[in-house]
Amino acid sequence: MIIERLAVAHANDDDNVYYLGDAAILDRVQLDTGPDGQPPFLVEADDRVVTSDVAEAVAAASRGLGSGDVDFGDDLT
């Protein structure tokens, strides 16, 4: 798993953008968050999910990465 954060010269809304992927495809999933990683979350891969629910955001990112192990409603604790 590779996670990269968008680097910007000046602080703005783009400093909470992350790219998740692997060695083959570095930007399989784009994850945008509110300030300091807080909700709402925008997860973009094959589909687009906007949510304030952490479990739903994780499930969407997992689907985009090809992992069927996590789904919305799973207990992540």
HTML snippet that shows the backbone in 3Dmol.js (N, CA, C, O; Angstrom):
<script src="https://3Dmol.org/build/3Dmol-min.js"></script>
<div id="view" style="width:600px;height:400px;position:relative"></div>
<script>
const pdb = `
ATOM      1  N   MET A   1       0.848  -1.170   0.000  1.00  0.00           N
ATOM      2  CA  MET A   1       0.000   0.000   0.000  1.00  0.00           C
ATOM      3  C   MET A   1       0.886   1.222   0.000  1.00  0.00           C
ATOM      4  O   MET A   1       1.814   1.333   0.801  1.00  0.00           O
ATOM      5  N   ILE A   2       0.597   2.134  -0.897  1.00  0.00           N
ATOM      6  CA  ILE A   2       1.304   3.408  -0.973  1.00  0.00           C
ATOM      7  C   ILE A   2       0.282   4.516  -0.771  1.00  0.00           C
ATOM      8  O   ILE A   2      -0.767   4.522  -1.415  1.00  0.00           O
ATOM      9  N   ILE A   3       0.585   5.449   0.118  1.00  0.00           N
ATOM     10  CA  ILE A   3      -0.278   6.596   0.357  1.00  0.00           C
ATOM     11  C   ILE A   3       0.554   7.840   0.126  1.00  0.00           C
ATOM     12  O   ILE A   3       1.612   8.018   0.731  1.00  0.00           O
ATOM     13  N   GLU A   4       0.067   8.701  -0.758  1.00  0.00           N
ATOM     14  CA  GLU A   4       0.758   9.957  -1.030  1.00  0.00           C
ATOM     15  C   GLU A   4      -0.195  11.100  -0.743  1.00  0.00           C
ATOM     16  O   GLU A   4      -1.393  11.002  -1.007  1.00  0.00           O
ATOM     17  N   ARG A   5       0.336  12.176  -0.207  1.00  0.00           N
ATOM     18  CA  ARG A   5      -0.464  13.368   0.068  1.00  0.00           C
ATOM     19  C   ARG A   5      -0.113  14.427  -0.962  1.00  0.00           C
ATOM     20  O   ARG A   5       1.059  14.654  -1.263  1.00  0.00           O
ATOM     21  N   LEU A   6      -1.133  15.068  -1.496  1.00  0.00           N
ATOM     22  CA  LEU A   6      -0.913  16.138  -2.451  1.00  0.00           C
ATOM     23  C   LEU A   6      -0.146  17.260  -1.763  1.00  0.00           C
ATOM     24  O   LEU A   6      -0.580  17.773  -0.732  1.00  0.00           O
ATOM     25  N   ALA A   7       0.981  17.636  -2.328  1.00  0.00           N
ATOM     26  CA  ALA A   7       1.792  18.715  -1.767  1.00  0.00           C
ATOM     27  C   ALA A   7       1.467  20.010  -2.506  1.00  0.00           C
ATOM     28  O   ALA A   7       1.567  20.073  -3.731  1.00  0.00           O
ATOM     29  N   VAL A   8       1.082  21.032  -1.763  1.00  0.00           N
ATOM     30  CA  VAL A   8       0.759  22.320  -2.366  1.00  0.00           C
ATOM     31  C   VAL A   8       1.643  23.390  -1.748  1.00  0.00           C
ATOM     32  O   VAL A   8       2.074  23.278  -0.600  1.00  0.00           O
ATOM     33  N   ALA A   9       1.905  24.429  -2.529  1.00  0.00           N
ATOM     34  CA  ALA A   9       2.781  25.498  -2.055  1.00  0.00           C
ATOM     35  C   ALA A   9       2.097  26.368  -1.001  1.00  0.00           C
ATOM     36  O   ALA A   9       2.748  26.839  -0.069  1.00  0.00           O
ATOM     37  N   HIS A  10       0.806  26.581  -1.143  1.00  0.00           N
ATOM     38  CA  HIS A  10       0.058  27.424  -0.218  1.00  0.00           C
ATOM     39  C   HIS A  10      -1.098  26.619   0.353  1.00  0.00           C
ATOM     40  O   HIS A  10      -1.762  25.881  -0.375  1.00  0.00           O
ATOM     41  N   ALA A  11      -1.340  26.754   1.628  1.00  0.00           N
ATOM     42  CA  ALA A  11      -2.439  26.017   2.264  1.00  0.00           C
ATOM     43  C   ALA A  11      -3.761  26.429   1.632  1.00  0.00           C
ATOM     44  O   ALA A  11      -4.075  27.614   1.522  1.00  0.00           O
ATOM     45  N   ASN A  12      -4.526  25.424   1.220  1.00  0.00           N
ATOM     46  CA  ASN A  12      -5.861  25.633   0.674  1.00  0.00           C
ATOM     47  C   ASN A  12      -6.644  24.337   0.815  1.00  0.00           C
ATOM     48  O   ASN A  12      -6.227  23.436   1.542  1.00  0.00           O
ATOM     49  N   ASP A  13      -7.745  24.239   0.144  1.00  0.00           N
ATOM     50  CA  ASP A  13      -8.560  23.038   0.261  1.00  0.00           C
ATOM     51  C   ASP A  13      -7.879  21.794  -0.270  1.00  0.00           C
ATOM     52  O   ASP A  13      -8.279  20.680   0.070  1.00  0.00           O
ATOM     53  N   ASP A  14      -6.836  21.962  -1.114  1.00  0.00           N
ATOM     54  CA  ASP A  14      -6.179  20.814  -1.723  1.00  0.00           C
ATOM     55  C   ASP A  14      -5.172  20.133  -0.809  1.00  0.00           C
ATOM     56  O   ASP A  14      -4.616  19.104  -1.193  1.00  0.00           O
ATOM     57  N   ASP A  15      -4.913  20.663   0.385  1.00  0.00           N
ATOM     58  CA  ASP A  15      -3.901  20.037   1.235  1.00  0.00           C
ATOM     59  C   ASP A  15      -4.455  18.850   2.014  1.00  0.00           C
ATOM     60  O   ASP A  15      -3.738  18.260   2.822  1.00  0.00           O
ATOM     61  N   ASN A  16      -5.706  18.490   1.790  1.00  0.00           N
ATOM     62  CA  ASN A  16      -6.310  17.322   2.428  1.00  0.00           C
ATOM     63  C   ASN A  16      -6.690  16.279   1.385  1.00  0.00           C
ATOM     64  O   ASN A  16      -7.720  15.617   1.508  1.00  0.00           O
ATOM     65  N   VAL A  17      -5.850  16.136   0.350  1.00  0.00           N
ATOM     66  CA  VAL A  17      -6.077  15.177  -0.713  1.00  0.00           C
ATOM     67  C   VAL A  17      -5.003  14.099  -0.625  1.00  0.00           C
ATOM     68  O   VAL A  17      -3.809  14.396  -0.573  1.00  0.00           O
ATOM     69  N   TYR A  18      -5.447  12.838  -0.610  1.00  0.00           N
ATOM     70  CA  TYR A  18      -4.540  11.700  -0.508  1.00  0.00           C
ATOM     71  C   TYR A  18      -4.785  10.761  -1.677  1.00  0.00           C
ATOM     72  O   TYR A  18      -5.912  10.626  -2.155  1.00  0.00           O
ATOM     73  N   TYR A  19      -3.722  10.116  -2.132  1.00  0.00           N
ATOM     74  CA  TYR A  19      -3.812   9.122  -3.194  1.00  0.00           C
ATOM     75  C   TYR A  19      -3.378   7.784  -2.629  1.00  0.00           C
ATOM     76  O   TYR A  19      -2.305   7.674  -2.036  1.00  0.00           O
ATOM     77  N   LEU A  20      -4.202   6.772  -2.807  1.00  0.00           N
ATOM     78  CA  LEU A  20      -3.916   5.440  -2.295  1.00  0.00           C
ATOM     79  C   LEU A  20      -3.726   4.498  -3.473  1.00  0.00           C
ATOM     80  O   LEU A  20      -4.446   4.585  -4.467  1.00  0.00           O
ATOM     81  N   GLY A  21      -2.761   3.605  -3.361  1.00  0.00           N
ATOM     82  CA  GLY A  21      -2.518   2.658  -4.429  1.00  0.00           C
ATOM     83  C   GLY A  21      -1.482   1.638  -4.036  1.00  0.00           C
ATOM     84  O   GLY A  21      -1.236   1.393  -2.855  1.00  0.00           O
ATOM     85  N   ASP A  22      -0.879   1.049  -5.047  1.00  0.00           N
ATOM     86  CA  ASP A  22       0.184   0.078  -4.820  1.00  0.00           C
ATOM     87  C   ASP A  22       1.292   0.346  -5.831  1.00  0.00           C
ATOM     88  O   ASP A  22       1.238   1.336  -6.561  1.00  0.00           O
ATOM     89  N   ALA A  23       2.282  -0.512  -5.881  1.00  0.00           N
ATOM     90  CA  ALA A  23       3.423  -0.279  -6.759  1.00  0.00           C
ATOM     91  C   ALA A  23       3.014  -0.250  -8.230  1.00  0.00           C
ATOM     92  O   ALA A  23       3.668   0.410  -9.038  1.00  0.00           O
ATOM     93  N   ALA A  24       1.944  -0.956  -8.585  1.00  0.00           N
ATOM     94  CA  ALA A  24       1.509  -1.006  -9.986  1.00  0.00           C
ATOM     95  C   ALA A  24       0.735   0.251 -10.380  1.00  0.00           C
ATOM     96  O   ALA A  24       0.966   0.812 -11.451  1.00  0.00           O
ATOM     97  N   ILE A  25      -0.181   0.693  -9.521  1.00  0.00           N
ATOM     98  CA  ILE A  25      -1.016   1.862  -9.812  1.00  0.00           C
ATOM     99  C   ILE A  25      -1.036   2.735  -8.569  1.00  0.00           C
ATOM    100  O   ILE A  25      -1.704   2.409  -7.587  1.00  0.00           O
ATOM    101  N   LEU A  26      -0.300   3.851  -8.607  1.00  0.00           N
ATOM    102  CA  LEU A  26      -0.130   4.674  -7.414  1.00  0.00           C
ATOM    103  C   LEU A  26      -1.390   5.440  -7.016  1.00  0.00           C
ATOM    104  O   LEU A  26      -1.591   5.716  -5.834  1.00  0.00           O
ATOM    105  N   ASP A  27      -2.233   5.783  -7.975  1.00  0.00           N
ATOM    106  CA  ASP A  27      -3.387   6.615  -7.645  1.00  0.00           C
ATOM    107  C   ASP A  27      -4.706   5.910  -7.950  1.00  0.00           C
ATOM    108  O   ASP A  27      -5.557   6.452  -8.656  1.00  0.00           O
ATOM    109  N   ARG A  28      -4.870   4.724  -7.424  1.00  0.00           N
ATOM    110  CA  ARG A  28      -6.092   3.954  -7.651  1.00  0.00           C
ATOM    111  C   ARG A  28      -7.292   4.605  -6.989  1.00  0.00           C
ATOM    112  O   ARG A  28      -8.401   4.550  -7.519  1.00  0.00           O
ATOM    113  N   VAL A  29      -7.077   5.224  -5.825  1.00  0.00           N
ATOM    114  CA  VAL A  29      -8.154   5.858  -5.066  1.00  0.00           C
ATOM    115  C   VAL A  29      -7.697   7.255  -4.658  1.00  0.00           C
ATOM    116  O   VAL A  29      -6.574   7.436  -4.188  1.00  0.00           O
ATOM    117  N   GLN A  30      -8.572   8.236  -4.839  1.00  0.00           N
ATOM    118  CA  GLN A  30      -8.318   9.587  -4.347  1.00  0.00           C
ATOM    119  C   GLN A  30      -9.242   9.821  -3.174  1.00  0.00           C
ATOM    120  O   GLN A  30     -10.448   9.592  -3.272  1.00  0.00           O
ATOM    121  N   LEU A  31      -8.686  10.276  -2.064  1.00  0.00           N
ATOM    122  CA  LEU A  31      -9.448  10.522  -0.841  1.00  0.00           C
ATOM    123  C   LEU A  31      -9.271  11.979  -0.438  1.00  0.00           C
ATOM    124  O   LEU A  31      -8.162  12.424  -0.141  1.00  0.00           O
ATOM    125  N   ASP A  32     -10.366  12.707  -0.430  1.00  0.00           N
ATOM    126  CA  ASP A  32     -10.364  14.099   0.023  1.00  0.00           C
ATOM    127  C   ASP A  32     -11.037  14.143   1.387  1.00  0.00           C
ATOM    128  O   ASP A  32     -12.041  13.468   1.611  1.00  0.00           O
ATOM    129  N   THR A  33     -10.485  14.938   2.297  1.00  0.00           N
ATOM    130  CA  THR A  33     -11.067  15.050   3.633  1.00  0.00           C
ATOM    131  C   THR A  33     -11.297  16.517   3.972  1.00  0.00           C
ATOM    132  O   THR A  33     -10.832  17.420   3.277  1.00  0.00           O
ATOM    133  N   GLY A  34     -12.018  16.722   5.044  1.00  0.00           N
ATOM    134  CA  GLY A  34     -12.132  18.053   5.599  1.00  0.00           C
ATOM    135  C   GLY A  34     -10.827  18.420   6.286  1.00  0.00           C
ATOM    136  O   GLY A  34      -9.878  17.636   6.250  1.00  0.00           O
ATOM    137  N   PRO A  35     -10.752  19.583   6.908  1.00  0.00           N
ATOM    138  CA  PRO A  35      -9.531  19.997   7.603  1.00  0.00           C
ATOM    139  C   PRO A  35      -9.087  18.962   8.643  1.00  0.00           C
ATOM    140  O   PRO A  35      -9.908  18.406   9.373  1.00  0.00           O
ATOM    141  N   ASP A  36      -7.780  18.717   8.697  1.00  0.00           N
ATOM    142  CA  ASP A  36      -7.179  17.785   9.660  1.00  0.00           C
ATOM    143  C   ASP A  36      -7.711  16.362   9.539  1.00  0.00           C
ATOM    144  O   ASP A  36      -7.752  15.632  10.530  1.00  0.00           O
ATOM    145  N   GLY A  37      -8.120  15.959   8.331  1.00  0.00           N
ATOM    146  CA  GLY A  37      -8.583  14.590   8.107  1.00  0.00           C
ATOM    147  C   GLY A  37      -9.983  14.309   8.608  1.00  0.00           C
ATOM    148  O   GLY A  37     -10.388  13.151   8.706  1.00  0.00           O
ATOM    149  N   GLN A  38     -10.721  15.349   8.923  1.00  0.00           N
ATOM    150  CA  GLN A  38     -12.074  15.194   9.460  1.00  0.00           C
ATOM    151  C   GLN A  38     -13.088  15.051   8.323  1.00  0.00           C
ATOM    152  O   GLN A  38     -12.792  15.394   7.179  1.00  0.00           O
ATOM    153  N   PRO A  39     -14.303  14.536   8.643  1.00  0.00           N
ATOM    154  CA  PRO A  39     -15.369  14.451   7.640  1.00  0.00           C
ATOM    155  C   PRO A  39     -15.751  15.837   7.161  1.00  0.00           C
ATOM    156  O   PRO A  39     -15.482  16.824   7.847  1.00  0.00           O
ATOM    157  N   PRO A  40     -16.367  15.928   6.006  1.00  0.00           N
ATOM    158  CA  PRO A  40     -16.814  14.835   5.142  1.00  0.00           C
ATOM    159  C   PRO A  40     -15.654  14.272   4.316  1.00  0.00           C
ATOM    160  O   PRO A  40     -14.618  14.911   4.137  1.00  0.00           O
ATOM    161  N   PHE A  41     -15.869  13.063   3.825  1.00  0.00           N
ATOM    162  CA  PHE A  41     -14.892  12.375   3.000  1.00  0.00           C
ATOM    163  C   PHE A  41     -15.437  12.246   1.586  1.00  0.00           C
ATOM    164  O   PHE A  41     -16.621  11.969   1.392  1.00  0.00           O
ATOM    165  N   LEU A  42     -14.576  12.446   0.609  1.00  0.00           N
ATOM    166  CA  LEU A  42     -14.904  12.196  -0.780  1.00  0.00           C
ATOM    167  C   LEU A  42     -13.935  11.134  -1.255  1.00  0.00           C
ATOM    168  O   LEU A  42     -12.725  11.357  -1.281  1.00  0.00           O
ATOM    169  N   VAL A  43     -14.463   9.971  -1.634  1.00  0.00           N
ATOM    170  CA  VAL A  43     -13.645   8.859  -2.097  1.00  0.00           C
ATOM    171  C   VAL A  43     -13.950   8.665  -3.579  1.00  0.00           C
ATOM    172  O   VAL A  43     -15.097   8.433  -3.962  1.00  0.00           O
ATOM    173  N   GLU A  44     -12.907   8.764  -4.410  1.00  0.00           N
ATOM    174  CA  GLU A  44     -13.090   8.602  -5.845  1.00  0.00           C
ATOM    175  C   GLU A  44     -12.206   7.470  -6.346  1.00  0.00           C
ATOM    176  O   GLU A  44     -10.987   7.483  -6.175  1.00  0.00           O
ATOM    177  N   ALA A  45     -12.851   6.494  -6.968  1.00  0.00           N
ATOM    178  CA  ALA A  45     -12.169   5.382  -7.626  1.00  0.00           C
ATOM    179  C   ALA A  45     -13.000   5.060  -8.857  1.00  0.00           C
ATOM    180  O   ALA A  45     -13.148   5.907  -9.738  1.00  0.00           O
ATOM    181  N   ASP A  46     -13.544   3.852  -8.934  1.00  0.00           N
ATOM    182  CA  ASP A  46     -14.458   3.520 -10.024  1.00  0.00           C
ATOM    183  C   ASP A  46     -15.783   4.250  -9.859  1.00  0.00           C
ATOM    184  O   ASP A  46     -16.489   4.506 -10.834  1.00  0.00           O
ATOM    185  N   ASP A  47     -16.111   4.581  -8.615  1.00  0.00           N
ATOM    186  CA  ASP A  47     -17.309   5.349  -8.323  1.00  0.00           C
ATOM    187  C   ASP A  47     -16.925   6.516  -7.422  1.00  0.00           C
ATOM    188  O   ASP A  47     -15.754   6.689  -7.083  1.00  0.00           O
ATOM    189  N   ARG A  48     -17.898   7.300  -7.044  1.00  0.00           N
ATOM    190  CA  ARG A  48     -17.653   8.481  -6.209  1.00  0.00           C
ATOM    191  C   ARG A  48     -18.567   8.387  -4.997  1.00  0.00           C
ATOM    192  O   ARG A  48     -19.782   8.252  -5.142  1.00  0.00           O
ATOM    193  N   VAL A  49     -17.987   8.459  -3.803  1.00  0.00           N
ATOM    194  CA  VAL A  49     -18.745   8.359  -2.560  1.00  0.00           C
ATOM    195  C   VAL A  49     -18.439   9.584  -1.708  1.00  0.00           C
ATOM    196  O   VAL A  49     -17.277   9.893  -1.442  1.00  0.00           O
ATOM    197  N   VAL A  50     -19.487  10.273  -1.284  1.00  0.00           N
ATOM    198  CA  VAL A  50     -19.353  11.394  -0.352  1.00  0.00           C
ATOM    199  C   VAL A  50     -20.050  10.965   0.933  1.00  0.00           C
ATOM    200  O   VAL A  50     -21.231  10.616   0.913  1.00  0.00           O
ATOM    201  N   THR A  51     -19.325  10.989   2.052  1.00  0.00           N
ATOM    202  CA  THR A  51     -19.887  10.513   3.306  1.00  0.00           C
ATOM    203  C   THR A  51     -19.197  11.172   4.495  1.00  0.00           C
ATOM    204  O   THR A  51     -18.063  11.641   4.390  1.00  0.00           O
ATOM    205  N   SER A  52     -19.887  11.199   5.611  1.00  0.00           N
ATOM    206  CA  SER A  52     -19.282  11.618   6.872  1.00  0.00           C
ATOM    207  C   SER A  52     -19.023  10.416   7.771  1.00  0.00           C
ATOM    208  O   SER A  52     -18.536  10.568   8.890  1.00  0.00           O
ATOM    209  N   ASP A  53     -19.345   9.230   7.288  1.00  0.00           N
ATOM    210  CA  ASP A  53     -19.187   7.992   8.046  1.00  0.00           C
ATOM    211  C   ASP A  53     -17.829   7.363   7.717  1.00  0.00           C
ATOM    212  O   ASP A  53     -17.552   7.046   6.560  1.00  0.00           O
ATOM    213  N   VAL A  54     -16.990   7.184   8.732  1.00  0.00           N
ATOM    214  CA  VAL A  54     -15.640   6.642   8.532  1.00  0.00           C
ATOM    215  C   VAL A  54     -15.703   5.245   7.925  1.00  0.00           C
ATOM    216  O   VAL A  54     -14.951   4.944   6.998  1.00  0.00           O
ATOM    217  N   ALA A  55     -16.588   4.389   8.430  1.00  0.00           N
ATOM    218  CA  ALA A  55     -16.681   3.015   7.927  1.00  0.00           C
ATOM    219  C   ALA A  55     -17.075   2.991   6.455  1.00  0.00           C
ATOM    220  O   ALA A  55     -16.560   2.176   5.690  1.00  0.00           O
ATOM    221  N   GLU A  56     -17.973   3.868   6.053  1.00  0.00           N
ATOM    222  CA  GLU A  56     -18.375   3.914   4.650  1.00  0.00           C
ATOM    223  C   GLU A  56     -17.217   4.400   3.773  1.00  0.00           C
ATOM    224  O   GLU A  56     -17.026   3.894   2.667  1.00  0.00           O
ATOM    225  N   ALA A  57     -16.449   5.369   4.253  1.00  0.00           N
ATOM    226  CA  ALA A  57     -15.286   5.855   3.506  1.00  0.00           C
ATOM    227  C   ALA A  57     -14.233   4.755   3.362  1.00  0.00           C
ATOM    228  O   ALA A  57     -13.652   4.590   2.289  1.00  0.00           O
ATOM    229  N   VAL A  58     -13.987   4.006   4.433  1.00  0.00           N
ATOM    230  CA  VAL A  58     -13.019   2.898   4.389  1.00  0.00           C
ATOM    231  C   VAL A  58     -13.497   1.825   3.421  1.00  0.00           C
ATOM    232  O   VAL A  58     -12.705   1.289   2.646  1.00  0.00           O
ATOM    233  N   ALA A  59     -14.791   1.509   3.461  1.00  0.00           N
ATOM    234  CA  ALA A  59     -15.339   0.499   2.565  1.00  0.00           C
ATOM    235  C   ALA A  59     -15.193   0.933   1.106  1.00  0.00           C
ATOM    236  O   ALA A  59     -14.831   0.122   0.253  1.00  0.00           O
ATOM    237  N   ALA A  60     -15.468   2.194   0.817  1.00  0.00           N
ATOM    238  CA  ALA A  60     -15.348   2.704  -0.556  1.00  0.00           C
ATOM    239  C   ALA A  60     -13.895   2.655  -1.024  1.00  0.00           C
ATOM    240  O   ALA A  60     -13.621   2.261  -2.158  1.00  0.00           O
ATOM    241  N   ALA A  61     -12.962   3.054  -0.154  1.00  0.00           N
ATOM    242  CA  ALA A  61     -11.542   2.999  -0.510  1.00  0.00           C
ATOM    243  C   ALA A  61     -11.097   1.555  -0.720  1.00  0.00           C
ATOM    244  O   ALA A  61     -10.334   1.277  -1.645  1.00  0.00           O
ATOM    245  N   SER A  62     -11.556   0.642   0.113  1.00  0.00           N
ATOM    246  CA  SER A  62     -11.198  -0.779  -0.020  1.00  0.00           C
ATOM    247  C   SER A  62     -11.705  -1.348  -1.337  1.00  0.00           C
ATOM    248  O   SER A  62     -10.999  -2.102  -2.007  1.00  0.00           O
ATOM    249  N   ARG A  63     -12.933  -0.986  -1.709  1.00  0.00           N
ATOM    250  CA  ARG A  63     -13.472  -1.444  -2.999  1.00  0.00           C
ATOM    251  C   ARG A  63     -12.619  -0.914  -4.145  1.00  0.00           C
ATOM    252  O   ARG A  63     -12.321  -1.638  -5.095  1.00  0.00           O
ATOM    253  N   GLY A  64     -12.229   0.349  -4.051  1.00  0.00           N
ATOM    254  CA  GLY A  64     -11.410   0.942  -5.103  1.00  0.00           C
ATOM    255  C   GLY A  64     -10.041   0.306  -5.219  1.00  0.00           C
ATOM    256  O   GLY A  64      -9.448   0.286  -6.297  1.00  0.00           O
ATOM    257  N   LEU A  65      -9.541  -0.212  -4.112  1.00  0.00           N
ATOM    258  CA  LEU A  65      -8.236  -0.878  -4.109  1.00  0.00           C
ATOM    259  C   LEU A  65      -8.342  -2.355  -4.442  1.00  0.00           C
ATOM    260  O   LEU A  65      -7.333  -3.055  -4.523  1.00  0.00           O
ATOM    261  N   GLY A  66      -9.573  -2.830  -4.636  1.00  0.00           N
ATOM    262  CA  GLY A  66      -9.763  -4.224  -5.008  1.00  0.00           C
ATOM    263  C   GLY A  66      -9.849  -5.169  -3.834  1.00  0.00           C
ATOM    264  O   GLY A  66      -9.742  -6.382  -4.016  1.00  0.00           O
ATOM    265  N   SER A  67     -10.038  -4.651  -2.635  1.00  0.00           N
ATOM    266  CA  SER A  67     -10.154  -5.497  -1.456  1.00  0.00           C
ATOM    267  C   SER A  67     -11.613  -5.693  -1.113  1.00  0.00           C
ATOM    268  O   SER A  67     -12.347  -4.720  -0.938  1.00  0.00           O
ATOM    269  N   GLY A  68     -12.038  -6.922  -1.017  1.00  0.00           N
ATOM    270  CA  GLY A  68     -13.413  -7.209  -0.644  1.00  0.00           C
ATOM    271  C   GLY A  68     -13.559  -7.490   0.833  1.00  0.00           C
ATOM    272  O   GLY A  68     -14.608  -7.961   1.272  1.00  0.00           O
ATOM    273  N   ASP A  69     -12.518  -7.207   1.613  1.00  0.00           N
ATOM    274  CA  ASP A  69     -12.509  -7.578   3.015  1.00  0.00           C
ATOM    275  C   ASP A  69     -13.301  -6.632   3.917  1.00  0.00           C
ATOM    276  O   ASP A  69     -13.747  -7.046   4.987  1.00  0.00           O
ATOM    277  N   VAL A  70     -13.487  -5.371   3.514  1.00  0.00           N
ATOM    278  CA  VAL A  70     -14.157  -4.389   4.349  1.00  0.00           C
ATOM    279  C   VAL A  70     -15.391  -3.910   3.612  1.00  0.00           C
ATOM    280  O   VAL A  70     -15.348  -3.659   2.408  1.00  0.00           O
ATOM    281  N   ASP A  71     -16.487  -3.783   4.336  1.00  0.00           N
ATOM    282  CA  ASP A  71     -17.711  -3.295   3.720  1.00  0.00           C
ATOM    283  C   ASP A  71     -18.411  -2.355   4.673  1.00  0.00           C
ATOM    284  O   ASP A  71     -18.174  -2.397   5.881  1.00  0.00           O
ATOM    285  N   PHE A  72     -19.278  -1.500   4.138  1.00  0.00           N
ATOM    286  CA  PHE A  72     -20.057  -0.569   4.949  1.00  0.00           C
ATOM    287  C   PHE A  72     -20.855  -1.358   5.974  1.00  0.00           C
ATOM    288  O   PHE A  72     -21.478  -2.366   5.639  1.00  0.00           O
ATOM    289  N   GLY A  73     -20.838  -0.910   7.202  1.00  0.00           N
ATOM    290  CA  GLY A  73     -21.558  -1.596   8.281  1.00  0.00           C
ATOM    291  C   GLY A  73     -20.659  -2.522   9.097  1.00  0.00           C
ATOM    292  O   GLY A  73     -21.066  -2.980  10.164  1.00  0.00           O
ATOM    293  N   ASP A  74     -19.434  -2.811   8.615  1.00  0.00           N
ATOM    294  CA  ASP A  74     -18.505  -3.632   9.384  1.00  0.00           C
ATOM    295  C   ASP A  74     -18.040  -2.876  10.615  1.00  0.00           C
ATOM    296  O   ASP A  74     -17.881  -1.656  10.577  1.00  0.00           O
ATOM    297  N   ASP A  75     -17.822  -3.593  11.699  1.00  0.00           N
ATOM    298  CA  ASP A  75     -17.287  -2.999  12.915  1.00  0.00           C
ATOM    299  C   ASP A  75     -15.775  -2.906  12.779  1.00  0.00           C
ATOM    300  O   ASP A  75     -15.095  -3.933  12.780  1.00  0.00           O
ATOM    301  N   LEU A  76     -15.234  -1.697  12.661  1.00  0.00           N
ATOM    302  CA  LEU A  76     -13.810  -1.500  12.424  1.00  0.00           C
ATOM    303  C   LEU A  76     -12.997  -1.379  13.703  1.00  0.00           C
ATOM    304  O   LEU A  76     -11.785  -1.171  13.645  1.00  0.00           O
ATOM    305  N   THR A  77     -13.646  -1.507  14.863  1.00  0.00           N
ATOM    306  CA  THR A  77     -12.908  -1.380  16.122  1.00  0.00           C
ATOM    307  C   THR A  77     -12.326  -2.690  16.555  1.00  0.00           C
ATOM    308  O   THR A  77     -11.673  -2.762  17.596  1.00  0.00           O
TER     309      THR A  77
END
`;
const viewer = $3Dmol.createViewer("view");
viewer.addModel(pdb, "pdb");
viewer.setStyle({}, {cartoon: {color: "spectrum"}});
viewer.zoomTo();
viewer.render();
</script>
